[in-house]
Amino acid sequence: MSNSPLSIEQFVRAMPKVELHCHLFGTVRQSTFRALAAKTGNVVSPEEIDAFYTRGDKPVGVLRVLRALDAHLIVSPTDLYCLAYEYLEDVHGHGVRYAEFFWNPTGTVRVSGIRYDAAQDAIVAAIRDAQRDFGVIGRLIPSIDREAAPAEAVQMVEWMKAHRAPEVIGIGIDYRENDRPPELFIEAYRAAREAGFKCTAHAGEFGMPWMNVATAIEQLQVDRVDHGYTIVDNPELAQRCVQRGLVFTVVPTNSYYLRTLAPERWALDHPIRAMAKLGLKLHPNTDDPTLHHVTPTGAWMMMREFGFGLDDMRGFMLNGLDTAWIAESTRRDWRVEFAREFDALRARVAE
């Protein structure tokens, strides 16, 4: 290994990391989006595509993009293979060794018209090919569309049970949280746990009350929480999570706080800063990287704006390993390996 000095950004890019909170449809390269549109007769215009990738000072959410993909552009399993393979290729260049990413089967089946088994097989094939080609390990998390009926969530778990694959390891829930509290989906989560799947959930994402975070933890019985920012409004709940060692997969580019906090106050008032002060275990992620204009390197670099230093990143790195859905023997080995690599790289940083 070279002993040449590293800039902070070079160090952050090179350090070993996992990604645990990323949506497959939020990873689509703009060139791939254009190619999908051209293949389907440009139902989505080039101007609309450009608008999808525009992120101003007050960024809007990306849900409209994800819906457009389901409705117009994802028409075959090959399209899903392409997205998954390209995502894993892209993160490989940012030190990501292992990635768990979300995919919403309900839209694929009901809107795109692709059977669950065919869709899952295509994504799993991409995961296997990417591991062969880049060495990055991918794992798939089918995710409940909380805007659909709770019965659709139960159906999704049934599909997972009927078409098991070792790369498909758990469930999540996403899309708009407003008026769709976690308790609507207790049955689906119970069925997933009973079938041996791990569980996570988006909660407290859109400024929704801390009760959603509590429900995800206590009733859905999640193994980790995605976002979870409004837990800062209930320090007692936060302390229970600290004692339990529960990890929160946070997103520095989350649109809600970029939109609602004044630019000069954003880094000071962002709940990620308050979550750390409460002692919660955090792990930074990209969420929708191409649509948020961020990479894994960029997401980790943004944590510095909340007051975290390079040595804090060592803790974030280990938090990711602690909450990744991997075998305990793998976790032990990677904790030693990642820490050794981190420390060697850290010693080369010229601050």
Secondary structure, DSSP 8 states (H G I E B T S, - for coil): -----B-HHHHHHHS-EEE--BBGGGG--HHHHHHHHHHTTSSS-HHHHHHHT---SS---SHHHHHHIIIII--SHHHHHHHHHHHHHHHHTTTEEEEEEEE-HHHIIIII---HHHHHHHHHHHHHHHHHHH--EEEEEEEEETTS-HHHHHHHHHHHHHT--TTB-EEEEES--TT--GGGGHHHHHHHHHTT-EEEEEES-SS--HHHHHHHHHTS--SEEEE-GGGGG-HHHHHHHHHHT-EEEE-TT-HHHHHHS-TTTHHHH-HHHHHHHTT-EEEE--BSHHHHT--HHHHHHHGGGGT--HHHHHHHHHHHHHHSS--HHHHHHHHHHHHHHHHHHHTTB--
